[in-house]
Amino acid sequence: RDWSVTGVQTCALPICVVITADGYIVTNNHVVEGADDVKVSIGDSQKRYEAKVVGRDPGTDLAVLKIEAAGLTPASFGDSDQLEVGDVVLAIGNPFGVGQSVSRGIVSALSRGMGMGVFEDFIQTDAAINPGNSGGALLDSDGRVIGINSAILSRSGGFAGVGFAIPSNLTRFVVEQLVNHGKVERGFLGVRPQELTDELMSSFKTERGALISEVTEDSPADKAGIKSGDVILKVENTEIRDARHLLLTISKIAPGSEVTVDLLRDGKKRTVNAKLVRRDDEALAREDGAPGKKDEGVLNGVGVGDITPELRAQLQIPARIRGAIITSIEPDSPAAKQGLREGDVIMELDRRPCANAEEAVKLSEEIKGPKVLVRIFRGGQTRYLAIDESK
């Protein structure tokens, strides 16, 4: 496919944000995912630049491009941590290909999670975001970028007053990692957190934090003495709001860092120190993100999740289809190069059915490889793909 990543042409094209004078650009991962060629035009110019994909991060839906240009005017970034509900914001985009335009609204909510990716911390806004706004800037009233438009929640497919943008501070972190390393190096603690319900809050006598339901064996958390049943309240100086916030906080800390973790155990507060390791996304991802073992099993570089009712409705997956949905895939992995994509539903591995992510992970570990026959559901059809990881 030949994607054009701008908002000034005559067809419905996505948009992007120039972040350096020498041609670094940020947009959404879903804008460039699967593209054979990427072209960018600047402003009202009809000139198109060939763009190189510097790196992609499916977990946050961000990607960095580079064009050979000089003297560009980069966008000014604001501090998204200073946003408050009710602040006025402007969404830049190319809705339905009509041309670059601006819509106005307010910040409706902060730190939203929609179940679309692993590391979500969306700004919710009622500024109109439509097809063609993806990758565009969400600006504050001073014209500073405080978010990158990413998604909408809609039953009709059109804007319904609920749009989402990736905060500028998270964007800055991911962009720096992609430019410097080509991928995002994330810290890994080794816990499976869960949300605190009203009943659990009463039982554990806390209204905030992440309840640990499982600790990965021999992980940093295990070595630090963290146990299932602990409630993590703080990591370094960051107060932990919930399970999603814990994963997001840990992910933004460099591997190898030693962190102080405040937790609640049996009603008493404790403090432990844990040395984070690198989160390994090169093995089929477990639900808790546990590092996998390299060069074992099949489908290395593929991450899967369960098909939630929201995903089933969003991706129009029929009720008869059971399996594990691909939530992330390393672009240089054999699986990606040989045809697997994010959003595919893995139904079978080597003719053995899998009904959910857990079964897919188990099968991927049991199959020795390097070849595996994968049956998937994509675009209303099922098909087989033969993946050979020796290539």
C-alpha positions in Angstrom: 0.0 0.0 0.0 1.0 3.6 -0.6 0.0 5.8 2.4 0.2 9.6 2.2 0.3 11.0 5.7 -1.1 14.5 5.5 -4.3 16.4 5.7 -4.3 18.7 2.7 -5.1 16.4 -0.2 -8.4 15.5 -1.8 -8.9 12.1 -0.3 -9.4 11.0 3.3 -5.8 11.0 4.5 -4.4 10.8 8.0 -2.2 13.6 9.4 1.0 14.0 11.4 3.0 16.4 13.5 6.5 17.8 12.7 8.6 17.6 15.8 12.1 18.7 14.6 13.4 21.2 12.1 15.3 18.4 10.3 12.3 16.2 9.5 11.3 14.0 12.4 7.6 13.5 12.5 5.2 11.7 14.8 1.9 10.1 13.9 -0.2 7.0 14.9 1.1 3.5 14.5 -2.2 2.4 12.9 -1.6 5.1 10.2 1.6 3.5 8.9 1.2 -0.1 10.0 1.4 -2.5 7.0 2.4 0.4 4.6 4.9 -0.5 1.9 5.6 3.2 1.2 5.0 6.3 3.2 4.9 9.8 1.7 4.5 13.1 3.5 3.5 16.6 2.3 4.0 19.7 4.3 1.3 22.5 4.6 -0.3 23.4 1.3 2.6 22.2 -0.9 1.9 19.5 -3.4 5.5 18.2 -3.0 5.7 14.8 -1.3 8.6 13.6 0.7 9.6 9.9 0.9 9.4 9.0 4.6 11.3 6.4 6.5 9.6 4.7 9.4 12.1 5.2 12.2 10.1 3.1 14.7 6.6 2.0 15.7 5.1 1.3 19.1 1.8 -0.6 18.9 1.4 -0.5 22.7 0.8 3.3 22.6 -0.3 3.5 18.9 2.6 5.9 18.1 5.1 5.9 15.2 8.0 8.2 14.2 8.8 9.0 10.6 11.8 10.8 9.1 11.9 12.9 5.9 14.9 14.5 4.3 14.1 18.1 4.8 15.5 21.2 6.6 14.2 24.4 8.1 10.9 23.0 9.1 8.9 24.6 11.8 8.4 22.0 14.6 5.4 22.0 16.8 5.7 23.3 20.4 4.8 20.6 23.0 3.0 21.4 26.3 2.9 19.5 29.6 -0.1 17.2 29.5 0.3 16.5 33.2 -1.0 20.1 33.8 -4.3 19.5 31.9 -7.5 19.7 33.8 -11.0 18.6 32.9 -12.8 21.5 31.3 -9.7 23.0 29.6 -10.3 24.2 26.1 -8.6 22.1 23.3 -8.3 22.2 19.6 -8.1 19.1 17.4 -6.1 19.4 14.1 -7.0 17.0 11.3 -8.2 16.3 7.8 -11.7 14.9 8.5 -13.0 12.9 5.6 -10.3 14.4 3.3 -11.9 17.8 3.1 -8.6 19.5 3.9 -6.7 20.5 7.1 -9.1 22.0 9.6 -9.6 22.6 13.3 -12.3 21.6 15.7 -12.8 23.0 19.2 -13.9 21.4 22.5 -12.8 20.7 26.0 -11.0 18.0 28.0 -13.8 15.7 29.0 -11.7 13.3 31.1 -8.1 12.3 31.8 -6.3 9.0 32.0 -8.8 6.9 30.1 -8.2 3.3 29.2 -10.1 1.8 26.3 -8.6 -1.7 26.1 -7.1 -1.0 22.6 -3.5 -1.2 23.7 -1.2 -2.3 26.6 -0.1 1.2 27.7 -3.1 3.6 27.6 -3.5 6.9 29.3 -5.8 8.8 26.9 -7.1 12.3 27.1 -10.8 12.2 26.3 -12.2 15.2 24.5 -15.4 16.3 22.8 -13.5 18.2 20.1 -14.6 16.6 16.9 -12.3 13.8 15.8 -13.2 12.0 12.6 -11.6 9.7 10.0 -8.6 11.7 8.8 -7.8 13.2 12.2 -5.6 10.3 13.2 -2.0 11.4 14.1 -3.0 15.0 14.3 -2.3 17.4 17.1 -4.6 18.1 20.1 -3.6 21.7 21.1 -4.2 23.7 24.2 -5.4 27.3 24.1 -1.8 28.5 23.7 -1.3 26.4 20.6 1.0 23.8 22.3 0.6 20.1 21.4 -0.8 18.4 24.5 -1.9 15.2 22.7 -1.9 13.1 19.5 -5.4 12.3 18.2 -5.8 8.6 18.1 -9.3 7.1 18.3 -13.0 7.7 18.8 -15.8 5.8 20.5 -18.8 5.5 18.2 -21.5 3.1 17.3 -22.0 4.6 13.9 -18.4 5.1 12.8 -18.8 8.9 12.9 -17.9 11.3 15.7 -20.2 11.0 18.7 -18.6 13.4 21.1 -16.1 10.9 22.5 -12.6 11.2 21.1 -9.2 10.2 22.5 -5.7 11.5 22.3 -2.3 10.2 23.5 -0.9 12.7 26.1 2.1 14.8 25.0 4.3 13.6 27.9 3.7 9.9 27.0 4.3 10.8 23.3 7.6 12.6 24.2 8.8 9.5 26.1 8.0 7.1 23.3 9.4 9.4 20.5 12.7 9.7 22.3 12.9 5.9 22.7 12.1 5.3 19.0 14.5 7.9 17.7 17.4 6.7 20.0 16.8 2.9 19.9 14.3 2.2 17.1 12.0 0.6 19.7 10.8 1.4 23.2 12.9 0.0 26.1 10.5 -0.5 29.0 11.0 -1.6 32.5 9.5 -4.8 33.8 8.5 -5.6 37.4 6.9 -9.0 37.0 3.4 -8.7 38.5 -0.1 -9.3 37.3 -2.2 -6.4 38.8 -6.0 -6.2 39.0 -8.4 -3.4 39.7 -9.8 -2.8 43.2 -13.6 -3.2 43.3 -15.6 -1.7 46.1 -15.6 -5.1 47.9 -11.8 -5.4 47.5 -11.3 -1.8 48.7 -13.2 -2.7 51.9 -11.3 -5.9 52.4 -7.8 -4.4 51.8 -8.7 -1.1 53.5 -7.5 1.2 50.7 -9.2 3.2 48.0 -6.2 3.5 45.7 -3.5 1.2 44.3 -3.0 -1.9 42.3 -3.9 -5.3 43.8 -1.3 -7.9 42.9 -3.0 -11.2 41.9 0.2 -13.0 40.7 4.0 -12.5 40.9 6.1 -14.0 38.1 8.7 -16.4 39.4 12.3 -15.1 39.5 11.1 -11.7 38.4 12.3 -8.4 40.0 9.1 -8.3 42.1 9.7 -11.9 43.3 13.3 -11.1 44.2 12.1 -7.9 46.0 9.7 -9.9 48.1 6.4 -8.7 46.6 3.7 -11.2 47.0 0.2 -11.9 45.7 -2.3 -10.1 47.8 -0.1 -7.0 48.2 -1.5 -3.6 47.1 1.1 -1.4 45.4 0.5 2.2 46.5 3.5 4.0 45.1 6.5 3.5 42.8 9.2 6.0 43.5 7.3 9.3 43.8 4.3 8.3 41.8 1.1 7.5 43.6 -0.5 4.5 41.9 -4.1 5.0 41.0 -5.0 1.5 39.6 -3.7 -1.6 37.8 -3.4 0.2 34.4 -1.5 3.1 36.0 1.0 0.7 37.6 1.9 -1.0 34.3 2.1 2.4 32.6 4.4 3.8 35.4 6.7 0.8 35.4 6.9 0.9 31.6 8.3 4.5 31.6 11.2 3.6 33.9 14.4 2.4 32.2 15.4 -1.2 32.6 18.2 -1.7 35.1 16.8 1.1 37.4 16.3 0.3 41.1 12.9 1.6 42.3 11.3 2.0 45.7 7.9 0.4 45.9 5.5 1.2 48.7 2.9 -1.4 49.3 0.2 -2.5 51.7 0.3 -6.0 53.2 -2.1 -7.3 55.8 -3.1 -3.8 56.6 0.5 -2.6 57.2 2.6 -0.4 54.9 5.9 -1.7 53.7 8.7 -0.5 51.4 10.8 -2.7 49.2 13.4 -2.1 46.5 13.2 -3.8 43.1 15.7 -3.6 40.2 13.7 -3.6 36.9 14.6 -5.7 33.9 13.8 -5.1 30.3 10.2 -5.9 29.3 10.5 -8.6 26.6 8.0 -8.1 23.8 9.8 -10.5 21.5 8.0 -13.6 22.8 4.3 -14.3 22.6 3.0 -11.9 25.3 1.3 -13.2 28.4 -1.5 -11.1 29.9 0.9 -9.8 32.6 3.6 -9.1 30.1 5.9 -11.7 31.6 9.2 -12.0 29.7 9.2 -15.0 27.4 12.1 -17.3 26.6 13.8 -16.4 23.3 14.1 -18.9 20.5 11.7 -21.3 22.1 8.2 -22.1 20.8 6.8 -20.3 17.8 5.4 -16.9 16.8 8.1 -15.0 18.6 7.4 -11.3 18.4 3.6 -11.7 18.6 1.5 -10.5 21.4 -2.1 -11.7 22.0 -5.1 -10.8 24.1 -8.6 -12.1 24.6 -11.5 -10.9 22.4 -13.5 -8.5 24.6 -17.1 -7.6 23.7 -15.9 -4.1 22.8 -13.2 -5.5 20.4 -15.7 -7.9 18.9 -18.1 -5.0 18.1 -15.3 -2.6 17.0 -13.7 -5.1 14.6 -17.0 -6.8 13.6 -15.8 -10.2 14.7 -18.8 -12.7 14.4 -19.9 -14.5 17.6 -18.9 -17.8 16.1 -15.2 -16.8 15.9 -13.2 -17.9 18.9 -9.5 -17.4 19.4 -6.9 -14.9 20.5 -6.5 -11.4 18.9 -3.1 -10.2 17.9 -2.5 -7.0 20.0 1.1 -6.3 19.0 3.7 -7.7 16.6 7.3 -6.8 16.1 7.7 -5.4 12.6 10.9 -7.3 11.9 9.6 -10.7 13.2 9.2 -13.6 10.8 5.4 -13.6 11.7 5.0 -10.0 10.5 7.1 -10.4 7.4 5.1 -13.5 6.4 1.7 -12.0 6.8 0.4 -11.8 10.3 -1.0 -8.4 11.4 -2.4 -6.7 14.5 -6.1 -7.3 14.7 -5.9 -10.8 13.2 -7.7 -13.5 15.3 -5.6 -16.6 15.8 -8.1 -19.5 15.7 -5.7 -22.5 15.3 -2.0 -23.3 15.6 -0.9 -26.4 13.7 -4.6 -27.4 13.3 -5.1 -27.3 17.1 -7.8 -24.8 18.1 -7.3 -22.1 20.7 -10.3 -20.3 22.3 -8.5 -17.5 24.0 -5.1 -15.9 24.6 -4.1 -18.3 27.4 -4.6 -21.3 25.1 -2.7 -19.6 22.2 0.3 -18.9 24.5 0.3 -22.5 25.7 0.2 -23.9 22.2 2.9 -21.5 21.0 5.2 -22.9 23.7 4.4 -26.5 23.0 4.9 -26.3 19.2 8.6 -26.7 18.6 8.8 -25.0 15.2 10.4 -23.4 13.4 7.4 -23.9 11.2 3.8 -23.4 12.2 0.5 -23.4 10.3 -1.7 -20.6 11.6 -5.4 -20.3 10.9 -6.7 -16.7 11.3 -9.8 -14.6 10.9 -9.3 -11.3 9.1 -11.7 -9.0 7.2 -14.7 -11.3 7.4 -12.8 -14.4 6.2 -10.7 -17.2 7.6 -7.4 -18.2 6.0 -4.2 -20.2 6.7 -0.7 -18.8 6.9 2.4 -20.9 7.1 5.0 -19.1 9.3 8.6 -20.3 9.0 10.7 -18.7 11.7 14.0 -20.1 10.3 13.6 -17.5 7.4 
